[in-house]
C-alpha cells in the first residue's frame, strides 16, 4: 500500500491558491484587499520571523489584539512551523491575560499597541515580544519599551524565499483556545489539525462552499465560532473573507451590500441588534445564502422574525471542544423545526444521557446531557488531565454540560446549561427555556433568568430585563404573558430592569456577573 502525507493545514491550502491563482482577492481588512499571493507572502515572512526568534514545533505563539489581517496571517505562520496558535481574549484584564500566557507557556507574544500596556504589567516570562506596528488601523502611539521588537523591522530583515516545513498529521496540535472562564479558571481547549479539518468537512456537508463565496467575519477571532466557521474554509477554497475589527450593525449592512456577502456567523444578540438597524433592514441582502447562528441559546422568535424578512437563520450547536460544529439545522426545516439545533453533523455523533447515572436516553422529549463523539472533538484540555478525564467517559463521549432533548424525528433541542439549572420547590427550571419565552414580550431587548435564594422553595426564578423606554413589565404582567407557555413554577417571581444584560464577547450571557448583580439588588 502506498501512503501519502497529506497536509491538513490552512497554510498549505492558501499557499496552493497563491501558486495557481495568485490574484485571487482573499482578504478584505480596513480599506485594503489582499490577494492570495499577498496573504501567503506575509504568512511565510511571519513564519520566518518566528523561526528566527526560536519558535519550534509545538511552541505556543500567543496573539493579543482584535480581528485583523495580522491575526489571520499569524495563525498561518504558526502552521508552517507546526507551532501552536493561541489567540487571547482581548477583553481580559492583565491578571487574566497573565494566567493564560503562563498556562499556555507562551514562547512568543504578538500584540497590538492597544494591548501593550496590559502585557507590560506582566512579569517577563515570555521569550519574545513582537509589537504590530505596520497596521494603519492600529498605529503605535508611543515608543515601546525595551522588551518589545517592532514587527515591521523583523519582517524587513527576513528572507521569505522558501517556506519552512509544513504539518500534515491529524494529531498535530494547531490551536489552544481558552474558554471564557466566567465560572472559574479558563481552560485551554486543544484542537488538532485533524479536529479543524473534520470540522471544515462537517461545515461543507451542511453549507456547501463555493469559490466565489464571500464571508463576513465580525465575531471575535479568538472565539472558535469566528475562527472556524467560515474564515479559513472560505479563504482556502478561493473565496473572499471580509474581516472587521468587531461588530457594528451599520458596517455589517454596508458590507453585505458592497461585497455581496454570501455567508456569515454571528451570535443571537448580534442578529437581534441587526434587526433594530434600519440600514440592515433596507439594504440589498439578496446575496446571503448561509447565515449561521450559534454560540448562545437562539430564541425561536428571532429565527421567525428573520424568516419574515426573507432570511433563513441556520441554527447550529457546538462548543469550543467540538471545533465547533456538532449539530446543524438544515435550512429547509427552519420553519418546521423552529427552535431546534438540528441533527448531528455529517461526521459527528450525539447522544443524550441522564446526568449522574449516564444511562442513555432514547425516548423523544426526555431531557438529558448532550454528549458528542467524532474526529472534530478535542483530545482534551491543555495541562489538565483531571478536567479531561471528567469531560470524557470510557467510550470516548465528550460530556458537553448542555441539557437537551430529541423530538420524534431525532432533531435536537437545547434546553440550557446543566450548571445553570434552578431548583425551586424540588422542580428543575432551565433558565434558557424561560428566557426564550420572555424574549417575546413586547419591548424586551434582552433577558436573563437566574435563581435567587428563597427561604421556602430553596430558589426562586428572577428575570433580568433590558427594555425599550417605558416598557419594563412587572412580575405580574410578565407571568401573565408567559403562563400559557410555561408551567407555573417556571414563572419569574421577581423582575429587575437594567440598561443592558451582561454578556461575554462571544455573546453568551455572563451568568456569574448577572447572579452577583441580582444578589446585590435583592440585598438592598
C-alpha positions in Angstrom: 0.0 0.0 0.0 1.3 3.5 -0.9 0.8 6.1 1.9 0.8 9.8 1.2 1.4 12.5 3.7 -1.5 14.9 3.4 -1.0 18.5 4.7 -4.2 19.4 6.5 -3.1 22.9 7.4 -4.9 26.0 6.1 -1.5 27.5 5.2 -0.9 24.7 2.7 -4.3 25.5 1.1 -3.6 29.2 0.9 -0.1 28.5 -0.5 -1.5 26.3 -3.2 -4.1 29.1 -4.1 -1.3 31.6 -4.2 0.7 29.4 -6.6 -2.2 28.7 -9.1 -4.4 31.8 -8.6 -2.2 34.5 -7.0 -4.5 37.4 -7.9 -7.5 35.9 -6.0 -8.9 38.6 -3.7 -8.6 36.5 -0.4 -8.9 39.1 2.4 -10.5 42.4 2.9 -9.4 44.3 6.0 -9.8 48.0 6.6 -9.7 49.7 3.3 -7.4 47.2 1.6 -8.0 44.0 -0.3 -5.2 41.4 0.0 -4.6 38.9 -2.8 -3.9 35.2 -2.1 -0.2 35.9 -3.0 0.0 38.7 -0.5 -1.6 36.7 2.3 0.7 33.8 1.6 3.8 36.0 1.4 3.0 37.7 4.7 2.3 34.4 6.4 5.6 32.9 5.2 7.6 36.0 6.3 5.9 35.9 9.7 6.9 32.2 10.0 10.5 33.2 9.2 10.4 35.9 11.9 9.0 33.4 14.4 11.6 30.8 13.5 14.4 33.3 13.7 13.3 34.1 17.2 13.4 30.4 18.3 9.9 29.2 17.7 10.0 25.4 17.0 7.5 22.6 16.6 5.0 22.6 19.4 5.9 26.0 20.8 3.0 28.3 21.7 2.6 31.7 20.0 0.1 34.0 21.7 -1.8 36.8 19.9 -3.4 39.7 21.7 -5.5 42.0 19.6 -8.7 42.5 17.8 -9.7 40.9 14.5 -7.1 41.8 11.8 -5.2 40.6 8.8 -2.1 40.1 11.0 -4.1 37.8 13.3 -5.0 35.5 10.4 -1.5 35.6 9.0 0.0 34.7 12.4 -2.2 31.6 12.5 -1.0 30.6 9.0 2.6 31.3 10.1 2.3 29.0 13.1 1.0 26.2 10.9 4.2 26.5 8.7 6.3 25.9 11.8 4.0 23.3 13.4 3.7 25.8 16.3 0.5 26.3 18.3 -1.6 29.4 17.8 -3.1 30.9 21.0 -5.5 33.8 20.3 -6.1 35.5 23.6 -9.4 37.1 24.6 -8.7 40.8 24.1 -11.1 41.8 26.8 -9.3 40.1 29.6 -7.7 42.0 32.4 -4.0 41.9 32.9 -4.1 39.2 35.6 -6.3 37.1 33.4 -4.0 37.5 30.4 -1.1 36.6 32.6 -2.8 33.4 33.6 -3.5 32.4 30.0 0.1 33.1 28.9 1.5 31.2 31.9 -0.8 28.3 31.5 0.0 28.1 27.7 3.7 28.5 28.4 3.8 31.0 25.5 7.2 31.3 23.8 6.3 34.4 21.8 3.6 37.1 22.3 2.4 39.2 19.3 0.3 42.2 20.4 -1.3 45.3 19.1 -0.4 48.6 20.5 -3.7 49.0 22.3 -2.8 45.9 24.4 0.8 46.7 25.0 0.1 48.2 28.4 -1.6 45.0 29.6 1.4 42.9 28.6 3.8 45.5 30.2 2.1 44.8 33.6 3.0 41.2 33.5 6.2 39.5 34.6 8.8 39.0 31.8 8.2 35.2 31.4 8.0 35.0 27.6 11.0 34.6 25.3 10.0 37.2 22.8 7.5 40.1 22.4 6.6 41.4 18.9 4.6 44.7 18.6 2.4 45.1 15.5 3.5 48.5 14.1 2.6 48.1 10.4 -1.2 48.1 10.7 -2.6 51.5 9.7 -5.9 50.7 11.6 -4.0 50.5 14.9 -0.9 52.8 14.8 1.7 52.7 17.5 1.2 55.8 19.7 4.4 55.9 21.6 7.9 54.3 21.7 7.7 50.8 23.0 9.8 49.6 25.9 13.0 47.5 25.7 11.2 44.2 25.8 9.4 44.8 22.5 10.6 44.2 19.0 8.8 46.0 16.2 7.2 43.5 13.8 7.9 45.7 10.7 11.6 45.7 11.4 11.7 42.0 11.9 9.7 41.4 8.7 12.0 43.7 6.7 15.0 41.7 7.8 13.7 38.3 6.9 14.1 36.3 3.7 10.8 34.6 2.6 12.3 32.8 -0.4 11.4 29.3 0.9 8.7 28.3 3.3 9.5 26.3 6.4 8.4 22.6 6.7 4.6 22.1 7.0 2.4 19.9 9.2 0.5 17.0 7.9 -0.7 14.8 10.8 -4.2 14.7 12.3 -2.8 14.7 15.8 -0.6 17.7 15.4 -1.8 20.4 17.8 -3.0 23.5 15.9 -4.8 25.7 18.4 -5.2 26.4 22.1 -8.5 28.2 22.6 -9.2 29.3 26.2 -12.7 29.0 27.5 -14.3 32.2 28.7 -13.7 31.4 32.4 -16.9 33.1 33.5 -17.5 30.3 36.1 -13.9 29.7 37.1 -10.3 29.4 35.7 -10.1 29.4 32.0 -9.1 26.1 30.4 -7.1 25.7 27.3 -9.0 23.6 24.7 -6.6 21.7 22.4 -7.7 21.5 18.8 -5.6 19.5 16.3 -5.3 19.9 12.6 -7.5 16.8 12.3 -10.1 18.4 14.5 -10.1 21.6 12.3 -10.1 19.6 9.1 -13.1 17.4 10.1 -14.9 20.5 11.4 -14.5 22.1 8.0 -15.8 18.9 6.4 -18.9 19.0 8.7 -19.5 22.6 7.6 -19.1 21.8 4.0 -21.6 19.0 4.2 -24.1 21.3 5.9 -23.3 24.5 4.0 -21.6 23.9 0.7 -18.6 26.2 -0.1 -18.2 27.8 -3.5 -15.1 29.5 -4.9 -17.0 32.8 -5.3 -18.2 32.9 -1.7 -17.7 36.0 0.4 -17.7 35.5 4.2 -18.2 38.4 6.6 -16.3 37.9 9.9 -17.5 40.1 12.8 -17.4 37.6 15.6 -14.1 37.7 17.6 -11.4 35.5 16.1 -10.2 34.3 19.4 -13.6 32.5 19.6 -14.0 29.2 17.9 -17.1 30.4 16.0 -15.3 33.3 14.5 -12.2 31.4 13.6 -13.5 28.0 12.5 -16.9 28.6 10.9 -16.2 30.4 7.6 -12.9 32.2 7.8 -10.2 29.8 6.6 -12.6 27.4 4.9 -13.7 30.1 2.5 -10.2 31.5 2.0 -8.7 28.1 1.3 -11.3 27.4 -1.4 -10.7 30.7 -3.3 -13.4 32.8 -1.7 -13.0 36.2 -0.1 -13.1 36.9 3.7 -14.1 40.4 4.9 -12.7 40.9 8.4 -13.9 43.6 10.6 -12.4 44.6 13.9 -15.6 44.0 15.7 -19.4 44.0 15.3 -21.0 47.2 14.1 -24.6 46.8 12.7 -24.3 49.7 10.3 -21.0 48.4 8.9 -22.5 44.9 8.6 -25.3 46.3 6.4 -22.9 48.2 4.3 -20.5 45.2 3.8 -23.3 42.8 2.9 -24.4 45.1 0.1 -21.0 46.3 -1.1 -19.2 42.9 -1.1 -22.2 40.7 -1.9 -21.7 38.7 1.3 -22.9 35.1 0.9 -22.2 33.8 4.4 -21.6 34.9 8.0 -21.6 33.6 11.5 -22.9 35.6 14.5 -24.4 35.0 17.9 -28.1 35.7 18.6 -27.5 39.1 20.3 -25.8 40.3 17.1 -28.6 39.2 14.9 -31.1 40.9 17.2 -29.2 44.1 17.0 -29.1 43.9 13.2 -32.9 43.8 13.1 -33.0 47.1 15.0 -30.8 48.8 12.4 -32.7 50.5 9.5 -29.6 50.2 7.3 -29.8 46.4 7.5 -33.5 46.1 7.0 -33.3 48.2 3.9 -30.0 47.0 2.3 -29.7 44.6 -0.6 -29.4 41.2 1.2 -30.1 39.0 -1.8 -26.5 37.6 -1.9 -26.9 36.0 1.6 -27.0 32.2 1.3 -25.6 30.8 4.6 -26.4 32.8 7.7 -25.4 30.8 10.7 -26.4 31.5 14.3 -25.0 29.7 17.3 -22.8 30.4 20.4 -25.8 31.0 22.7 -29.4 29.9 23.1 -31.3 31.0 20.0 -34.8 32.4 20.6 -37.3 30.9 18.1 -38.9 34.3 17.7 -35.6 35.6 16.3 -35.5 32.9 13.7 -39.1 33.5 12.8 -38.6 37.3 12.5 -35.6 36.8 10.1 -37.7 34.4 8.1 -40.4 37.1 7.8 -37.6 39.3 6.2 -36.7 36.5 3.8 -33.6 35.4 5.6 -33.1 31.9 6.8 -31.1 31.8 10.0 -29.4 28.4 10.1 -29.2 27.3 13.7 -26.2 25.2 14.8 -24.9 23.9 18.1 -21.4 23.1 19.3 -18.7 24.2 21.7 -15.0 25.1 21.6 -14.4 21.5 22.3 -16.2 20.4 19.1 -14.3 22.8 16.9 -17.2 23.9 16.9 -19.9 22.2 14.7 -21.7 19.3 16.3 -25.3 19.8 15.0 -26.9 21.8 12.3 -30.5 22.5 11.3 -30.9 22.2 7.5 -32.4 25.4 6.1 -35.3 23.6 4.6 -36.5 22.7 8.1 -36.2 26.1 9.7 -40.0 26.7 10.0 -41.0 23.1 10.7 -38.3 22.6 13.4 -38.3 26.2 14.8 -36.0 26.4 17.8 -34.2 23.1 17.0 -30.4 22.9 16.9 -30.8 20.3 14.2 -29.3 16.9 13.5 -25.8 15.6 14.1 -23.1 17.0 11.7 -22.1 14.6 8.9 -19.1 13.2 10.7 -20.2 13.6 14.3 -22.4 11.6 16.7 -24.5 12.8 19.6 -26.5 11.1 22.3 -28.3 12.1 25.5 -27.6 10.6 28.9 -29.2 11.1 32.3 -27.0 13.3 34.5 -25.5 11.3 37.3 -26.4 7.8 36.0 -25.0 8.3 32.5 -27.8 6.0 31.2 -28.5 6.7 27.5 -31.9 8.3 26.7 -33.6 7.1 23.6 -37.1 8.3 24.2 -38.2 11.6 22.5 -39.0 14.5 24.7 -36.9 13.3 27.6 -34.2 15.7 28.7 -30.6 14.8 29.3 -27.0 15.9 28.9 -25.8 16.1 25.3 -22.7 14.1 24.6 -20.6 14.3 21.4 -18.2 12.0 19.7 -16.3 12.4 16.5 -13.0 13.4 14.8 -13.8 17.1 15.4 -13.8 16.7 19.2 -10.9 17.9 21.2 -8.4 15.4 22.6 -8.6 17.3 25.9 -7.5 20.2 28.0 -4.0 21.6 28.0 -2.0 20.5 31.0 -5.3 19.5 32.8 -5.6 15.7 32.8 -8.2 15.9 35.6 -10.5 18.1 33.6 -10.0 15.9 30.5 -10.9 12.8 32.5 -14.0 14.4 33.9 -15.2 15.6 30.4 -14.9 12.2 28.7 -16.3 8.8 29.5 -14.7 5.5 28.9 -16.4 5.2 25.5 -14.9 8.4 24.3 -18.0 10.5 24.5 -17.5 14.2 25.4 -20.0 15.4 28.0 -20.9 18.9 26.9 -22.7 20.1 30.1 -25.7 21.2 27.9 -29.1 19.8 28.5 -31.2 18.9 25.5 -34.0 16.7 24.2 -34.7 14.9 20.9 -38.0 15.0 19.1 -39.6 12.0 17.4 -37.5 12.7 14.3 -34.2 12.9 16.2 -33.8 16.6 16.0 -32.0 18.2 19.0 -33.4 21.0 21.1 -31.0 22.6 23.5 -32.7 23.5 26.8 -29.9 25.0 28.9 -26.5 24.6 30.6 -26.7 21.9 33.3 -24.8 24.2 35.8 -27.4 27.0 35.3 -30.4 24.9 36.3 -32.6 26.4 39.0 -34.2 24.0 41.6 -37.3 25.6 43.1 -39.5 23.5 45.3 -37.9 20.3 44.0 -38.7 21.2 40.4 -36.0 21.8 37.8 -36.2 25.1 35.9 -33.9 25.6 32.9 -33.3 29.4 32.5 -32.8 29.3 28.7 -36.3 27.8 28.3 -37.8 30.7 30.3 -35.6 33.3 28.5 -36.9 32.2 25.1 -40.5 32.9 26.2 -39.8 36.2 27.9 -37.8 37.4 24.9 -41.1 37.6 23.0 -42.6 40.1 25.5 -43.2 43.4 23.7 -40.4 45.9 24.2 -37.9 43.4 25.8 -34.5 43.8 24.2 -32.6 41.3 26.2 -33.3 38.9 29.0 -31.5 36.7 31.5 -33.1 34.3 34.1 -31.2 33.2 37.2 -32.1 31.7 40.5 -32.1 33.5 43.8 -32.2 32.0 47.4 -35.7 31.5 48.8 -36.5 30.5 52.4 -39.3 28.2 51.5 -38.6 26.9 47.9 -34.8 26.8 48.0 -34.5 29.0 44.9 -36.9 31.3 43.1 -36.9 32.5 39.5 -35.6 36.0 38.8 -35.8 37.7 35.4 -33.4 40.4 34.4 -34.6 42.6 31.5 -33.3 45.3 29.3 -36.2 47.0 27.7 -37.2 49.8 25.4 -38.0 53.0 27.2 -41.2 52.9 29.3 -41.9 49.2 28.6 -40.5 47.5 31.6 -43.1 44.9 32.8 -43.9 44.0 36.4 -43.5 40.4 37.6 -47.3 40.0 37.4 -47.6 41.2 33.8 -44.7 39.0 32.8 -46.1 36.0 34.5 -49.5 36.6 32.8 -47.8 36.8 29.4 -45.7 33.6 29.9 -48.3 31.5 31.7 -49.8 29.9 28.6 -46.3 28.6 27.6 -44.7 27.8 30.9 -45.5 25.8 34.0 -46.4 27.9 37.0 -43.2 27.0 38.9 -41.1 28.3 36.0 -42.6 31.8 36.0 -40.5 34.6 37.4 -41.4 35.8 40.8 -39.2 38.9 40.6 -38.2 41.2 37.7 -35.2 43.5 37.7 -34.7 46.1 35.0 -31.3 47.1 33.8 -29.8 49.2 30.9 -28.1 46.2 29.4 -27.8 42.5 30.3 -24.1 41.4 30.7 -22.8 39.2 28.0 -19.4 37.8 27.2 -17.7 38.9 23.9 -18.8 35.7 22.3 -22.5 36.6 23.0 -23.2 34.2 25.9 -25.0 35.6 29.0 -22.4 36.3 31.7 -24.4 34.4 34.4 -21.7 34.9 37.0 -21.9 38.7 36.7 -25.7 38.6 36.5 -26.1 36.5 39.6 -23.8 38.8 41.5 -25.7 41.9 40.3 -29.0 40.2 41.2 -27.8 39.3 44.7 -26.7 42.9 45.3 -30.0 44.3 44.1 -32.0 42.0 46.2 -29.9 42.7 49.4 -30.6 46.4 49.2 
